[in-house]
Structure formats: structure tokens, C-alpha cells
Amino acid sequence: MRLTERERDEYDERGFLFFPGLLAAAEMAVLTRALEGIVSRRRPEIVYEKDGTTLRSVFNMQAYDEAFTRLARHPKIVGPVINLLGEPAYVFQMVLNFKEGFTGDDWPWHQDYPTYHFDDGMPAPKVVNTLIFVEEVNEFNAPLMLIPGSHRLEFPLPEINTAQTSYPARWLPVEQVGPVARQRGIVAPKGPPGSVIFAHTNIVRGSGRNYSPWRRALISLTMNAVSNATGKSQRPDHIVPSDRTPLAPLGANCLFELA
């Protein structure tokens, strides 16, 4: 899958592209079945909410599960990323973020690149965050919010916040986000499973608590340009893998073959 010139221009201007239903329902069913096996037991790659039992995140499934290994090499996923970066890419990190019905906690406003730069040694923001809807995202189940054009902005480096959520991160202060959101607006893409957002790593994003009965699960597949490869991260390997192998696209049926 190659992007058009208009799509590349839109990405440069707004900091993201959205493709509803890019992956088929049968392909998403393969991933959902694989995920059920992964979360059926406790493992170091799984993060829970503050209650210690509600799922929050699963890290780097591509390192130990064939379905997610193929997802990272799906031509509809890695093709546009290579197109946007202008060079080969590798998986910097894959995370599946859950928001369980009624109990899913928020993801405060943030940019990803400051963490990648200061904590992982990434030289430049030559990164695409590919965000894949595992379940339907609607207006009720805490959709991801993006501030268009905010990928061009820089903020003072936030301290790592260990208290606000169960997973420590560099959240942006709301007094910095407010003026930007009022000026540029907020969008919250919604769609069926298999919908995909290609987002610049520096775009300001966040999502609220899930007060609905419907779970929202979203894969964040972060792909870094090979020329922008980092050294050894300060974070453990199950959070930021050390594998820098460039991604070669598989055939269009790579996930259907596991159905």
C-alpha cells in the first residue's frame, strides 16, 4: 500500500492520517484470538491498572506471537510507514492499550517523542505511531484524542509522573495543553475494528476514562527509521526491545493464512 501525495501532505500538515476499516474483520479476529492466549496468564509484558487485576497494557507481542509478528510486516501497515519515513523501518515498540468497560483509566495528554529521546536515546522524531483499533471505537468508550498540527510544537520536558496512572510516564501539564487545544481543536477518530491511524510521534494525544460498558483496545505499533536507530534503552528489553531488524513487508494474505 502506497500513500498518495495528497495523503503525505495531509500527514505533514496535520500530523496524522486515518483509514477506517483498513484491516478486514477476519484479520482482526486472528489478532483477537492470539491476544486471548497472551493475557490468559500473568507475564512481565502485561501492565495492570491500579487495582492490580484490570488489564491496562501488553507490550511487544510481536516478540513472542506469530500473529503480531505478521501484523508488524503487513503491507497495509509497514508500507505506508516506509512511505512516510522515506526509508526502511523497524519495530521500536508495540503496545496494546486496553480501556476496560467502566474501569479503564485515562491516558493523560502527552507526546511520545520526549520519552523516546531522553529515556531511550532516539536522535530525532523520525517515527510513525501506527494505531490499530482492535475493537470498535465510538464516542462513548474513551476514543483517542489528537490535536492536529501539534507535532510541530515543543514543550518543556515533563518529569516522569509515577502517581497519576499505574504506568509511569511523562504527561504534559494541562495548562500547556489547553491553549494549544483551543487554538487547533481536537479530533477523536472513531470506527470499526481494523481502522488505523498513522500518527507522528510528536503529536499531542490523550484519552479519558472509559465510563461506558464497552471495552476499547488499541494497538500502538511504533516504527522507527533505520537511520534513526537508538542504542540500548534505559528501559527493560520487554518494554523497549533491542531488535533493530528492518521490516520486510509480507504478502497481503499474511494474517488470513492464520485464520
C-alpha positions, 0 to 999 in steps of 0.5 A: 500500500502506497500513500498518495501525495495528497495523503503525505501532505495531509500527514505533514500538515496535520500530523496524522492520517486515518483509514477506517476499516483498513484491516478486514474483520477476519484479520482482526479476529486472528489478532483477537484470538492470539491476544486471548492466549497472551493475557490468559496468564500473568507475564512481565509484558502485561501492565495492570491498572491500579487495582492490580487485576484490570488489564491496562497494557501488553507490550511487544507481542510481536516478540513472542506471537506469530500473529503480531509478528505478521501484523508488524510486516503487513503491507497495509501497515509497514508500507505506508510507514516506509512511505512516510519515513522515506526509508526502511523501518523497524519495530521500536515498540508495540503496545496494546492499550486496553480501556476496560468497560467502566474501569479503564483509566485515562491516558493523560495528554502527552507526546511520545517523542520526549520519552523516546529521546531522553529515556531511550536515546532516539536522535530525532522524531523520525517515527510513525505511531501506527494505531490499530483499533482492535475493537470498535471505537465510538464516542462513548468508550474513551476514543483517542484524542489528537490535536492536529498540527501539534507535532510541530510544537515543543514543550518543556520536558515533563518529569516522569509522573509515577502517581497519576496512572499505574504506568509511569510516564511523562504527561504534559501539564494541562495548562500547556495543553489547553491553549494549544487545544483551543487554538487547533481543536481536537479530533477523536477518530472513531470506527470499526475494528481494523481502522488505523491511524498513522500518527507522528510521534510528536503529536499531542494525544490523550484519552479519558476514562472509559465510563461506558460498558464497552471495552476499547483496545488499541494497538500502538505499533511504533516504527522507527527509521533505520537511520534513526536507530537508538542504542540500548534503552534505559528501559527493560528489553520487554518494554523497549526491545533491542531488535533493530531488524528492518521490516520486510513487508509480507504478502497481503494474505499474511494474517488470513493464512492464520485464520 
